[in-house]
Amino acid sequence: MIMYIRTFDLHSDLDNLKGFHFILHQLLCKDELNPCDVLIFDIETTGFSPKNTFCYLIGCIYFQNNTFKLIQWFADSSQDEKEILEAFFEFSKDYKALLHYNGNGFDIPYLIQKSSNYELNQTFHLKESIDLYKLLSPYKKFFKLENLKQKTVETFLDITREDKFSGGQLIHVYSQYLIQPDEEAKRLLLLHNKEDLCGLFGLLPILSYHALFNGLFSVKGFDVKPYTDMYHEQQFEFFIELKLQVELPKRISYGTGDFYFIGNKNTGKLKIKVNSNELKYFYSNYKDYYYLPNEDIAIHKSVASFVNKEFRSKAKSSNCYIKKSGYFLPQHQTIVSPCFRENYNDKKTFFELTDDILNNEALIKKYVLHIFDVLIHNN
């Protein structure tokens, strides 16, 4: 086994301790963690299955003595796997959290299985696992990327690499190295792992999107604007402007149905379709009401007693309503009450846009978070 330890310049906004502290406490809300508690790691293997492949390289970034350092354990032969695993497990034992890219999906299960194979009794269950890939996955559609592979996201953030190989391509390089050791091949293998780690470290500012969609913003203003649709009829849109507490590294946009969002630097803008048609409010206790067909409304029995019986009928759940005109905003679950519908069986409801709601910043923010949730989970 060969071990390399070196300090290095990350060339990013996180070069200093303050930057990494901000990521942990503000973007990840990990107030209990300090930079010296977190180990960033990545592994290189000869395949996906831990049963018939082996791990030949493990690299870590860690904070020590006021600087970030890189350590790598390299299997110089196929017999070194157990030794590098033992070295990594020993090194990582005192860290409270592991930070990685898709480590929950691959690296950690792979290492746990290898630990079992060698009877090393390592499970990671006492450590917090921070998976950057898992944190970003819900927002994939906002980035408009082909995939969320680490290199793809690095390109999105304009992070450049000297390394031009994929992990899969380097399996052959390592296989050839085992047959005939070569310093250039070793350099390429170590470089790829190093740049995976440095790239992961450089990706951390992308957590600003995670912070945004989890409420790190304030409502700056709002407005209702008219427009003419394709049928030459006047419609309305409601705009909400957000002030983001953390600057976004790249502009994003996404919309579906009633909602459209644009985020750029420290500003976010939501566009919401306004329903200006007459809507219905359905009473839940329909047995206490009569339906008046001529007026197309329901009235309480205490009042209906004054209406001639031939002009009324017992209300049903589907016709026990009153109608109201105004400006209404859509919601996919009940955020604001009372709720209005176009039809009884509609899952989507609306609430009336009133001055009381516009003057309630906390409620508007709750509605914005609801919209984000709808956009994130829209298929």
Secondary structure, 3 states (H helix, E strand, C coil): CEEEEEECCCCCCCCCHHHHHHHHHHHCCCCCCCHHHEEEEEEEECCCCCCCCCEEEEEEEEEECCEEEEEEEECCCCCCHHHHHHHHHHHHCCCCEEEECCHHHHHHHHHHHHHHHCCCCCCCCCCEEEEHHHHHHHHHHHHCCCCCCHHHHHHHCCCCCCCCCCHHHHHHHHHHHHHCCCHHHHHHHHHHHHHHHHHHHHHHHHHHHHHHHCCCEEEEEEEEEEEECCCCCEEEEEEEEEEECCCCCCCEEEEECCEEEEEECCEEEEEEEEECCCEEEECCCHHHEEEECCCCEEEEHHHHCCCCHHHCEECCCCCCEEEECCCEEEECCCCCCCCEECCCCCCCEEEECCHHHHCCHHHHHHHHHHHHHHHHHCC
